[in-house]
Amino acid sequence: MQFIDLKSQYENLKDEINTNIQNVLNSGQYMMGDYIQQLEKELAEYVGVKYCVTCANGTDALQLALMAWNIKQGDAVFVPSFTFYSTAEVVSLVGATPIFIETDPKTFNMDSNHLEKAIKDIISEGKLTPKVIIPVDLFGQPADYNQIINIAHKYNLYVLEDGAQGFGGSINEKMACSFGDIATTSFFPAKPLGCYGDGGALFTDSEEFYQLLISLRVHGKGTFKYDNVRVGMNSRLDTIQAAILLPKLHAFKEYELDKRNQYAKLYTECLKEYVKTPYVPNGYVSSWAQYTILLNSEDERNYLQQKLKEKDIPTMIYYPTPMHKQSVYKDYSFHLDELKKCEAISKTCLSLPMHPYLDNETIVNIVNILTTILKEYRNYG
C-alpha cells in the first residue's frame, strides 16, 4: 500500500504527460518555455487572482515574497510553530526574526487569538518591528483568514499565505492561494498538486508585487537578461515540470479534489468514535494534503503506528517536533510557555494514507485494522 500513490496517478495520465515531455524535448525550450506561460495562466485562473509566477520550489516562493517586501534584520514575522521548517527558515534567511504562534488543535492551523497577543507583545517590547504574518494552510485546510486578515489590517502587516499544502482548498468558494497579499504553493511530488521534482509558484493581485517577483526569480533582472537592478535569486521552474503539471492540474480540477474529499469523509465517518478526526469549519473545503488524526497519548500513537506498519499500512507523523523546539532555534525564548498545544499535538498526531487513487474498500480495510488495534491497546495496553 502506498501512503501517496504517484504511480497510479501516472498510469492514469501518462499519455498526456509523455506527449508534453516529448514536446519540450522537441522544442528545446527547457527554461521558461511555452508551457510555463500556459501553466501560470491556468493556475491564476483557477485560484482566482490576476498573476501567477512559477519558481523552483515552495521554499524559494516564500523567500521571494519576503524579498519583494524588503523584509530584513529587525523585522518580526509571525509563523505557526506546528508546520514544516521552511516557513520559518526563509524568515531567518532574510535576516528577520520568526515569532512562533500557537496552534488551534481543532484545525491544526495558526491560532488567531494567540497571533494578536504576540503582535501586541512584540510592539510593547519594542525590539522588533512587526511586518508579516505567514499563515500555513496545513494539511490542505485554509487558515482562519477572516480573523487573520482583520488583524493584519489592524496592525498594518502583510499576509503571506503559505499554501504549500492548501492548493485546492477554499473558504466560501474563495480559493486557497488567493487570501494573502502574496500567496505561495509548492509542487513537491507529495503535495496535492505535485510535479516530478521540485517546483513552486506565487500568486498575487498586485501589479507591483508581480513585477518585483518576475525580476527577483531571475537574478533581479531589469529590462533584459544582463541588466540586473536588484539582488535576486536563480529560481525558475523547468519547462518539463510545467509540462507535467498541466495534465495533473486538469485531473486535479476534474476529479482528484473531489476524490480526496470523498475519502476523507469516509475516514471520518468510520473513525469518529475512536479518535479525534479532522475538523473542517462550515464553508471550508480542504484539499486533504494529509488526513491527520489525534490519539489519546504518545504511547498509543507509537503503538498504533508500529502495528499498522506490521500490517503494511504506511503512516507518517507530521510533525514530531514543533518549530520552536528545533535545534536551530535553541536560543529562541519568546513566550515558550504559550506554545503547549502544538507540543501536545506533535506527540499524538498521525497521518493516514490519503490520495485520489484510493478506493472505499481500501479505506474500510485500513479503518477495520486500525480500530481493532486501538481496541486491543485500550483494553490491554
MOKA-V337960 format. One line per field, one symbol per residue. phi: phi as a letter, one per 30 degrees, with the letter a starting at -180 (. if undefined). psi: psi as a letter, one per 40 degrees, with the letter a starting at -180 (. if undefined). burial: 1 if it has 16 or more other C-alpha atoms within 10 Angstrom, else 0. Layout:
phi=???
psi=???
burial=???
//
This chain:
phi=.cdbcdddddedcddddddddddddddicdbhdddddddddddddddjbdbbbdadaddeeddeddddchdaejccbcbddcadeeddedddddjdcdcdcdcdddciceddddeddddedddddicbcdbbccdcddijcedddeddddddddchcdccdcceccejdabhiddeicddebbbbbceeddecbcclcaaabbaccdddedddedddbhidcdbeccccadbbcbcdddddddddddddddeddaddddeddddddededcddcbdddccdeicbcchebcccccdadddedddddddddcicdbbccbdbeddcdedcdcdbdhddccdddddddcbdacceaadcdaedddddedddddddddddddbd
psi=hhdhgdddddddeddddddddddddddegdhfaddddddddddddddfidihhiadidddddddddddefhaheihhhiidgaidddddddddeeihhhhiihhedeeihhddddddddddddddedihhdihgihgheehiigddddddddddefiihhhgfdeeheiihfehiieedidiiiiifideidhiafaiiiiiiiehddddddddddegffibdidegheihaiggihiddddddddddddddddddddddddddddddddededihiihhiheihiefdihhihididddddddddddddefhiiihhhdhideeiddfdehehfdeefdddddddeeihhihhiefaidddddddddddddddddddde.
burial=011111001000010110011001000001001011101110110111111111111111111111110011001111111111111111110101111111111011111101110110010000011111111111111111100110110010111111111111111001111111111111110111111001111111100011011111111111000001000110111111111111111011000110111011001101100101110000011111111111100101111110010000111011111111000000010000001001111111111111111100001001101110110000000
//
